[in-house]
């Protein structure tokens, strides 16, 4: 089949029967028509449609090696640096459309599957059949243009013990029965972003396991259709308040639902099990397969688009009310420029220093990407701060779209105009600033980016422990013992 259209995606979504709980309501049919999911589903449909648009098709697709159909370029196995660049251009195309606000666009998990499909030596450490299964699943996802998401960690209950120990081991999703034809899963996991509007849920390793026999039931990797019997999604309340594109320009398009996944006697057939009972290999899942590298390559590409959006928004705000000549404003704009250029430099450096894996995959340089994923979550917290600073009380003096189109328009034209924009134009611009800096949507975005890869403190510790600092230390020791010049 190859690339889908947006309508094909929506039709598939509406034909599924997931168990989704939101605001006390159970939604199990026509999920793409529900107010909490409708707009975001149509934004995702737009991404699918872009694959068919002559303006974007060359960037977004390549020819399937098995069918000859066009498929999404995020499924391209990179064998050369040029392939990595091809992947980045495809990822950038979607990211620039969403301005980086879609954290779970299909190319994220597609990148993971692409790397995993090639990692034969890794899977052979357990059983070659796992590698064969995930390669078949990758091809299935590629040829059917599936939208997949994943679920990460056990629910937060008692953080003083490991996830596998919470509630006596009965809380986290775990294997409760192994059968000849598959396994039974019980328990819960979070955080499944966009799960209600995805085709598939990937339940991959995340939390580091201790490697004891007690951890074996929590050691697995598998994939399930979104409406698998026994699987329930418990959603948070929507951060989109049903406003117009004018009044909620970001939330109305890009509000990605987050959900806790509950498994109650869920059956996973053998062909969809990609790892089982090996805590050591689950802990090495992302590092040794290359999945972490390709996923982070996607993330850094996306966040460049987001940084660029905030640079553009800050610049538009400053010009609109005539503050762009002040030095303290220029200092903040310069900070945003630096952020954009650092992101671009890091992604290109990761490609320039890419190396072939043992399986012949050209992987971007991990140390550079690791630095990027440690830098961005904290730096991005400045974005809404700068927008609030530039907008100030203007964020609290905003009539809505209905007012702009009412008898109040004359007052809006006169009293809310800016230096370079009309009153209605200024209202619309500042509505965007509000949604990017102080709305519930923007608060979720800040939290999402801060913890995207996990606790930044733990990530920093992992970076320190994995980085080869010996050459730098050796230079210091050499200088200390150098005689004269």
Helices and strands as residue ranges (DSSP letters): H 6-15, E 19-22, E 25-27, G 31-33, H 38-50, H 57-60, E 61-63, E 70-72, G 73-75, H 81-98, H 107-116, H 120-124, H 128-144, E 148-151, G 163-169, E 174-179, E 182-190, G 195-197, E 200-203, G 213-218, E 220-225, E 231-235, H 251-254, E 259-269, G 270-272, E 273-276, H 279-283, H 285-289, H 291-320, H 327-352, E 355-356, E 362-363, H 366-379, H 381-391, G 392-396, H 401-404, H 409-415, H 423-437, H 440-450, H 456-466, H 470-481
